[in-house]
């Protein structure tokens, strides 16, 4: 019984690690996309129009 639990726990850890890797990749992609979006939003005047980040 305990062995089964241990195996499941290890599977969970493996899945968790994979998720972390995916998350890191996703964040990188989002950063890239965010940068491009920021460029587009600035437009020709070089000023952010409706972004109230700060």
C-alpha atoms as one frame of an Amber mdcrd trajectory, in Angstrom:
protein
   0.000   0.000   0.000   2.718   2.445   0.987   4.768   1.488  -2.042   1.841
   2.423  -4.281   1.571   5.782  -2.549   5.305   6.365  -2.908   5.169   5.595
  -6.623   2.252   7.960  -7.089   4.102  10.636  -5.166   7.134  10.269  -7.419
   4.949  10.454 -10.515   3.462  13.632  -9.119   6.906  15.126  -8.537   7.939
  14.286 -12.092   4.796  15.895 -13.478   5.406  18.905 -11.257   8.935  19.317
 -12.588   7.676  19.114 -16.152   5.087  21.754 -15.335   7.796  23.997 -13.921
   9.808  23.625 -17.126   6.746  24.421 -19.217   5.992  27.401 -17.008   9.505
  28.783 -17.453   9.211  28.369 -21.217   5.791  30.015 -21.177   7.095  32.951
 -19.169   9.923  33.436 -21.662   7.454  33.368 -24.545   5.163  35.782 -22.728
   8.059  38.145 -22.105   8.946  38.084 -25.801   5.342  38.624 -26.832   4.965
  41.303 -24.166   7.962  43.172 -25.546   6.570  43.054 -29.068   3.128  44.139
 -27.866   4.721  47.018 -25.974   6.443  48.151 -29.173   3.179  48.029 -31.072
   1.269  49.899 -28.381   3.796  52.715 -28.258   3.239  53.400 -31.899   4.857
  56.247 -33.837   4.692  58.858 -31.073   6.753  56.644 -28.741   4.330  57.149
 -25.879   2.158  54.496 -24.211  -1.380  55.656 -24.847  -3.670  53.906 -22.374
  -1.321  51.865 -20.177  -1.731  52.797 -16.517   1.097  50.570 -15.255   2.805
  53.566 -13.662
